[in-house]
Structures are given as C-alpha cells and as structure tokens.
Amino acid sequence: MNKLVLGNILHRPVRTIISVFAVAIEVIMILSIVAIMVGMVNDQKTRIGGIGADIIVQPPNASFLSGVSGAPVPAKIASVLRKLPHVAVVAPVITDLSTAGSVETIWGIDYQSYNALRPFTFLSGTPFTGPWDVIVDDFFARSDHGHHVGDVIQIKGHPFRICGIVEHGKGGRKFVPIRTLGGLMGNPDNASLFYIRSDNLKNQQAIIDEIHSTLGLEQYQVQTLEAWMSMMTPAHLPGFNIALNVVISIAVIVGFLVIFQSLYTAVMERTREIGILKSLGASKPYIVNVVLREALLVALAGIVLGIVCTQLLKLGISVRFPTMSFQVTNDWRLRGTIIALVGAVLGALYPAWKAASKDPIDALAYE
C-alpha cells in the first residue's frame, strides 16, 4: 500500500509540490502570527521584570498595558510616595506609544531615581548630559545598519543625540529625560505611572495599603510586579484571541481546499485504476486508506517544510529587525502540526469516500 501511495504522489510531481507548499504556508501563517504576538508579550514581561521595581502605581482607570496612557498624573506624586514607610525608591515614568516609522514605546525617565531601581549597564557612552539626549539599548543600537554614541535620531519629530548604549532588558529601548518627553506631549510636569522598590518584599502589602489610605491616591491602581506580570498573557491582550482564531481559520481553509482539490482531481484521474483495485478485491476501507495516507504524507511534508521555513524566517527577522521578539514554542509547533493534519484529513474525506464508492464495472469502463 505504501508503494502505491508513493507512486500516486510522484505521478503528478508539480501538483504534489504545490500541495506541499500550500500546507507549509498554512503552518507558517499559524506559527508566525503566534510567534510575533506571543513574542511581544513575553518580551514586554522580560523587560519590565528587569527594571528592578516590585510595585507599580497607575492612575485610576488605567490599562494594565503600559505605553498607551500618555502622562495623565502629576509627577510630584513621587515625592508623596517616597515618604511612605518601607518605600526605598520611587521612579516616575512616562511611556508614550509612538507609531512614527515603527510601533515602539518611548520611555521618559528621571535618570537618578530610575537608575536607583536597578543600575543601567552601559556598553558605551554616558547618562543624559542635556535635555535632548537619548539612551538606547543594544538591540536598538544594532538595528537599521547600526547606531553609535553621538548619532542623531528622530523621536516624535525632534532630533535626539544618542548619549549612551545600555544592555537590553530594563523596560524600554529608548529613554529620554522625563521632562523633555512630557514637554513634547504637552505635560512637562506629569507622568504615566510610578515604579516602586520596597525595602523588603515582605512589606509590599503594607505599602499598597498605605498608598490606598493616602488622601488623593485612594482610587489609584497599585499592584505588585508579580501580579502585573501574571496579567501579561495573550488572553488579556485586546483582540489577541480573535486575531489568532481568524488566522488559524484562514490557514485551515487554505489547507482544506488545497488538499481537497488535489485529491479530488487525483481520484477523478485514477477512476480506472480504482476500478482495477476494486475488481481485485480491494475493499472500501482499503481505498479510503490509500487516499488518506496520500493526504497525510503530503501534509507531513508540508508541515516539516513549514516549520523549517518558520525557523529561517526567525533567523532573518533577528538579523533585519533585532528589536522584534519572534518566539516559536514547541507547544505551538505541535498545535500547528495538529491543525494542519486535521485540515488535510478533512480535505481528503470526500475524495476518499468518492473513490471508495465507485462501482468497479463503471470504473473499468471509464475513459
């Protein structure tokens, strides 16, 4: 049977290759969209976790997603928070989502307090020496053919001089003075949120209770970094599951239609051969088995090709776009494989049933 299946596949090599590539595209679509979206979430979690804070304070009604809230609260609240018991460091921060050229978050920081949370590791350059300086991480420094200390880049339509390059993993990729970014946004004395480092992790709840009992801060959102990171999952991202389900549905439809068209045409072309098999005693399950094995073999070849191409895509993205996190997990490789196999089997069912239902006398007389 396996020789028969392989012979059927090799009999029409062009059609087989097209079918394999179609299944591969189905797998690439699934793995790529997941790798990009999950990579963004996990990269954000990793960088926020590297800031050195253990409590986040946000204004009322703020989203748990940073980078979209602007600067709605006075930065001087930091001085109020610093007076609370068990608070070691408070750093006001502005996070501004920018879509100029590429989607990125610009971070406005008070260097002294932000660096006190966990010191920057400078690879070259120095901290801010003026209001129009910017600190970038090493990932950004490698992008766009490379950036160096002293280079000028555009941020929100204004030129900034790169004063320092630091190791990645401390919140953002571009850091500018908080008052400069606030001024560009029309709120020079404001902040988006506050990062707090406690004197002892055991005192986190005491700090949260103190903040909520402080006049004017009762409605502020205060949570531990651990709690915030637990919310940073694909399920909490607006539209993530919808987008993922749409992509998977399209991919399954593509795989289904290609396998269906390929095998249906193959069955029509092999009517006589099927009649010969049935006249020799081949049962309906045997005929169905032949067609389904052919579909599964094509699907498996496409799955392997799709996974390999996705890995090559990952390597290409890491070189061309080093700031983009592209994470392909084994869990989603398995899911992509199952989805592609299910699509292939569904696409092969009707052609298999059609082949098994042929009358051997009519099939032998078919021209």
C-alpha positions as CSV (number, residue, x, y, z in Angstrom):
1,M,0.0,0.0,0.0
2,N,2.8,2.4,0.9
3,K,4.4,1.9,-2.6
4,L,1.0,2.6,-4.2
5,V,0.6,5.8,-2.2
6,L,4.2,6.9,-3.0
7,G,3.6,6.1,-6.7
8,N,0.4,8.2,-6.7
9,I,2.2,11.1,-5.2
10,L,5.1,11.0,-7.6
11,H,2.9,10.5,-10.6
12,R,2.0,14.2,-10.6
13,P,5.1,15.9,-9.1
14,V,4.0,19.5,-9.8
15,R,0.6,19.1,-8.2
16,T,2.2,17.4,-5.2
17,I,4.8,20.2,-4.8
18,I,2.1,22.8,-4.9
19,S,0.1,20.9,-2.3
20,V,3.1,20.6,0.0
21,F,3.9,24.3,-0.3
22,A,0.2,25.2,0.5
23,V,0.3,23.2,3.7
24,A,3.7,24.7,4.5
25,I,2.2,28.2,4.1
26,E,-0.7,27.2,6.4
27,V,1.9,26.2,9.1
28,I,4.0,29.3,8.5
29,M,0.9,31.6,8.9
30,I,0.0,30.0,12.2
31,L,3.4,29.8,13.7
32,S,4.4,33.3,12.6
33,I,1.4,35.2,13.9
34,V,1.7,33.4,17.2
35,A,5.5,33.9,17.4
36,I,5.1,37.7,16.8
37,M,2.2,38.2,19.2
38,V,3.5,35.9,22.0
39,G,7.0,37.3,21.5
40,M,5.8,40.8,22.0
41,V,4.0,39.9,25.3
42,N,6.9,37.8,26.7
43,D,9.5,40.5,25.6
44,Q,7.5,43.1,27.4
45,K,7.3,41.0,30.6
46,T,11.0,40.3,30.5
47,R,11.9,44.0,30.1
48,I,9.5,45.2,32.8
49,G,10.8,42.5,35.1
50,G,14.4,43.9,34.6
51,I,13.5,47.4,35.8
52,G,14.2,46.5,39.4
53,A,10.8,47.5,40.8
54,D,8.4,45.3,42.7
55,I,5.3,47.6,42.8
56,I,3.6,49.5,40.0
57,V,1.3,52.5,40.7
58,Q,-1.0,53.7,37.9
59,P,-3.8,56.3,37.8
60,P,-7.4,55.3,38.1
61,N,-9.0,53.6,35.0
62,A,-5.5,53.0,33.5
63,S,-5.0,49.9,31.4
64,F,-2.6,47.3,32.6
65,L,-0.8,47.7,29.3
66,S,1.9,50.4,29.6
67,G,2.7,52.6,26.7
68,V,-0.8,53.7,25.9
69,S,-1.8,56.0,28.7
70,G,0.1,59.2,28.0
71,A,1.0,61.4,31.0
72,P,-2.2,62.0,33.0
73,V,-0.9,62.4,36.6
74,P,1.5,64.9,38.3
75,A,5.0,63.6,38.6
76,K,5.2,65.2,42.0
77,I,3.2,62.3,43.4
78,A,6.6,60.6,43.5
79,S,7.6,62.8,46.4
80,V,4.5,61.8,48.3
81,L,5.1,58.1,47.7
82,R,8.8,58.4,48.8
83,K,7.6,59.5,52.3
84,L,5.6,56.3,52.9
85,P,7.1,53.6,55.2
86,H,9.0,50.8,53.6
87,V,9.4,52.6,50.3
88,A,13.1,52.5,49.2
89,V,12.9,54.1,45.7
90,V,10.1,55.7,43.6
91,A,10.7,56.4,39.9
92,P,8.1,58.4,37.9
93,V,8.0,57.3,34.2
94,I,6.2,58.4,31.0
95,T,5.5,55.7,28.5
96,D,4.4,57.0,25.1
97,L,3.3,54.7,22.3
98,S,4.8,56.0,19.0
99,T,3.8,54.9,15.5
100,A,6.1,57.1,13.6
101,G,8.1,54.8,11.3
102,S,7.5,51.8,13.5
103,V,5.4,50.9,16.5
104,E,7.5,51.5,19.7
105,T,7.2,52.8,23.2
106,I,9.3,55.8,24.1
107,W,10.3,56.0,27.8
108,G,10.6,59.3,29.7
109,I,12.6,58.7,32.9
110,D,14.0,60.6,35.8
111,Y,17.5,59.2,35.4
112,Q,18.6,59.3,39.1
113,S,15.5,57.5,40.5
114,Y,15.1,55.1,37.6
115,N,18.7,54.1,37.7
116,A,18.4,53.6,41.5
117,L,15.8,50.9,40.9
118,R,18.4,48.8,39.2
119,P,21.5,50.5,37.6
120,F,21.9,50.6,33.9
121,T,24.8,48.6,32.4
122,F,26.5,50.9,30.0
123,L,28.2,49.4,27.0
124,S,29.3,52.8,25.8
125,G,28.6,56.4,26.4
126,T,27.2,58.2,29.5
127,P,23.9,59.1,31.2
128,F,22.0,62.2,30.0
129,T,24.0,65.4,29.7
130,G,21.3,67.5,28.3
131,P,17.5,67.6,27.7
132,W,17.8,66.3,24.1
133,D,19.9,63.2,24.9
134,V,18.6,59.7,24.5
135,I,19.8,56.4,25.9
136,V,19.2,53.3,23.7
137,D,19.6,49.6,24.4
138,D,22.0,47.3,22.5
139,F,19.2,45.7,20.4
140,F,18.1,49.1,19.0
141,A,21.8,50.1,18.5
142,R,22.2,47.0,16.2
143,S,19.1,47.9,14.1
144,D,18.9,49.9,10.9
145,H,22.6,49.2,10.0
146,G,23.8,50.2,13.5
147,H,23.7,53.2,15.8
148,H,26.6,54.7,17.8
149,V,27.1,57.2,20.6
150,G,26.9,60.7,19.1
151,D,24.5,59.7,16.3
152,V,21.3,61.8,16.0
153,I,17.9,60.0,15.7
154,Q,14.4,61.4,15.4
155,I,11.9,60.9,18.2
156,K,8.5,62.5,17.9
157,G,9.7,64.7,15.1
158,H,12.7,66.1,17.1
159,P,16.4,65.3,16.9
160,F,18.0,63.5,19.9
161,R,21.6,62.7,20.4
162,I,22.5,59.1,21.5
163,C,24.5,59.7,24.7
164,G,24.7,56.1,25.8
165,I,24.1,52.5,24.8
166,V,23.0,50.1,27.6
167,E,22.2,46.4,27.9
168,H,18.7,45.5,26.9
169,G,16.1,44.3,29.4
170,K,15.4,47.4,31.6
171,G,12.0,48.5,30.4
172,G,12.3,50.3,27.1
173,R,14.6,50.6,24.2
174,K,14.8,54.4,24.0
175,F,15.0,56.5,27.2
176,V,14.8,60.3,27.2
177,P,14.5,62.8,30.1
178,I,11.0,62.7,31.6
179,R,10.5,66.5,31.4
180,T,11.6,66.5,27.7
181,L,9.1,63.8,26.7
182,G,6.4,65.4,28.9
183,G,7.1,68.7,27.2
184,L,6.7,67.2,23.7
185,M,3.4,65.7,24.9
186,G,2.2,69.0,26.4
187,N,2.6,67.8,30.0
188,P,6.1,68.6,31.2
189,D,5.3,68.0,34.9
190,N,3.3,64.8,34.5
191,A,3.9,61.1,34.5
192,S,2.2,57.9,33.2
193,L,3.0,55.7,36.2
194,F,5.4,55.1,39.1
195,Y,7.7,52.2,39.8
196,I,8.4,51.5,43.5
197,R,11.1,49.3,45.0
198,S,10.3,48.3,48.6
199,D,12.8,48.0,51.4
200,N,11.7,44.3,51.8
201,L,9.4,42.2,49.6
202,K,7.5,41.2,52.7
203,N,6.3,44.8,53.1
204,Q,4.6,45.0,49.7
205,Q,1.1,44.7,51.0
206,A,1.8,47.3,53.7
207,I,3.0,49.8,51.0
208,I,-0.1,49.1,48.9
209,D,-2.4,49.7,52.0
210,E,-0.5,52.9,52.8
211,I,-1.0,54.2,49.2
212,H,-4.7,53.5,49.2
213,S,-5.1,55.2,52.6
214,T,-3.2,58.4,51.4
215,L,-5.5,61.3,50.6
216,G,-5.9,61.7,46.8
217,L,-4.5,58.3,46.0
218,E,-7.4,56.1,47.2
219,Q,-8.5,55.2,43.6
220,Y,-5.0,54.7,42.2
221,Q,-4.3,51.2,40.8
222,V,-1.5,49.6,42.9
223,Q,-0.2,46.1,42.3
224,T,2.9,44.1,42.7
225,L,5.0,43.4,39.7
226,E,4.3,39.7,40.1
227,A,0.6,40.4,39.8
228,W,1.1,42.7,36.8
229,M,3.2,40.1,35.0
230,S,0.6,37.4,35.7
231,M,-1.9,39.5,33.6
232,M,0.6,39.9,30.7
233,T,-0.7,36.9,28.8
234,P,-2.2,36.6,25.3
235,A,-5.6,36.0,26.7
236,H,-5.6,39.5,28.4
237,L,-4.5,41.3,25.2
238,P,-7.4,43.0,23.4
239,G,-8.2,41.2,20.2
240,F,-5.4,38.7,20.5
241,N,-7.5,35.5,20.6
242,I,-9.8,36.9,17.9
243,A,-6.9,37.7,15.6
244,L,-5.3,34.3,16.3
245,N,-8.6,32.4,15.6
246,V,-9.1,34.3,12.4
247,V,-5.6,33.5,11.2
248,I,-5.9,29.8,12.1
249,S,-9.3,29.6,10.4
250,I,-7.9,31.1,7.2
251,A,-5.0,28.7,7.4
252,V,-7.2,25.7,7.9
253,I,-9.5,26.7,5.0
254,V,-6.4,27.1,2.7
255,G,-5.1,23.7,3.7
256,F,-8.5,22.1,3.4
257,L,-9.2,23.5,-0.1
258,V,-5.8,22.6,-1.5
259,I,-5.8,19.0,-0.2
260,F,-9.5,18.7,-1.3
261,Q,-8.8,20.0,-4.8
262,S,-5.6,17.9,-5.2
263,L,-7.1,14.6,-4.1
264,Y,-10.4,15.1,-5.8
265,T,-8.7,15.7,-9.1
266,A,-6.4,12.7,-8.4
267,V,-9.4,10.4,-7.8
268,M,-11.1,11.5,-11.0
269,E,-7.9,10.9,-12.9
270,R,-7.5,7.4,-11.4
271,T,-11.0,6.1,-11.9
272,R,-9.8,3.2,-13.9
273,E,-7.0,2.3,-11.5
274,I,-9.5,2.4,-8.7
275,G,-11.8,0.1,-10.7
276,I,-8.9,-2.4,-11.1
277,L,-8.2,-2.3,-7.4
278,K,-11.8,-3.0,-6.5
279,S,-12.1,-5.8,-9.1
280,L,-9.0,-7.4,-7.5
281,G,-10.8,-7.4,-4.2
282,A,-9.9,-4.1,-2.6
283,S,-12.4,-3.1,0.0
284,K,-13.9,0.4,0.6
285,P,-11.7,0.8,3.8
286,Y,-8.6,-0.1,1.7
287,I,-9.4,2.6,-0.9
288,V,-10.1,5.2,1.8
289,N,-6.9,4.2,3.5
290,V,-4.9,4.8,0.3
291,V,-6.3,8.3,-0.2
292,L,-6.0,9.3,3.4
293,R,-2.4,8.1,3.6
294,E,-1.6,10.1,0.5
295,A,-3.1,13.2,2.1
296,L,-1.2,12.6,5.4
297,L,2.1,12.1,3.5
298,V,1.6,15.4,1.6
299,A,0.6,17.2,4.9
300,L,3.6,15.8,6.8
301,A,5.9,17.0,4.1
302,G,4.3,20.4,4.2
303,I,4.4,20.6,8.0
304,V,8.2,19.9,8.0
305,L,8.8,22.4,5.3
306,G,6.6,25.0,7.1
307,I,8.5,24.5,10.4
308,V,11.9,24.8,8.7
309,C,10.8,27.9,6.8
310,T,9.5,29.5,10.0
311,Q,12.9,28.9,11.6
312,L,14.6,30.6,8.6
313,L,12.1,33.4,8.9
314,K,13.0,33.8,12.6
315,L,16.7,34.0,11.7
316,G,16.0,36.6,9.1
317,I,13.9,38.7,11.4
318,S,16.5,38.5,14.2
319,V,19.1,39.9,11.7
320,R,16.9,42.5,10.0
321,F,14.8,43.5,12.9
322,P,16.7,42.8,16.1
323,T,14.3,44.7,18.3
324,M,11.4,42.4,17.3
325,S,10.9,39.3,19.5
326,F,9.9,36.3,17.4
327,Q,9.3,33.3,19.7
328,V,8.3,29.9,18.2
329,T,7.5,27.5,21.0
330,N,7.3,23.7,20.9
331,D,3.8,23.9,22.1
332,W,2.7,25.9,19.1
333,R,4.8,23.7,16.7
334,L,2.7,20.8,18.0
335,R,-0.5,22.7,17.7
336,G,0.3,23.9,14.2
337,T,1.1,20.3,13.2
338,I,-2.2,19.0,14.6
339,I,-4.2,21.8,12.9
340,A,-2.5,21.1,9.5
341,L,-3.2,17.4,9.9
342,V,-6.8,17.9,10.7
343,G,-7.2,20.2,7.7
344,A,-5.6,17.7,5.5
345,V,-7.8,14.8,6.7
346,L,-11.0,16.9,6.4
347,G,-9.9,17.8,2.8
348,A,-9.3,14.2,2.0
349,L,-12.5,12.7,3.4
350,Y,-14.8,13.4,0.5
351,P,-12.4,12.4,-2.3
352,A,-11.7,9.2,-0.3
353,W,-15.4,8.5,0.1
354,K,-15.9,9.2,-3.6
355,A,-13.1,6.8,-4.6
356,A,-14.4,4.1,-2.3
357,S,-18.0,4.4,-3.6
358,K,-17.1,3.9,-7.3
359,D,-18.7,0.9,-8.9
360,P,-15.9,-1.3,-10.2
361,I,-17.7,-2.1,-13.5
362,D,-18.4,1.6,-14.2
363,A,-14.8,2.4,-13.2
364,L,-13.3,-0.1,-15.6
365,A,-15.4,1.2,-18.4
366,Y,-14.4,4.8,-17.7
367,E,-12.4,6.6,-20.4
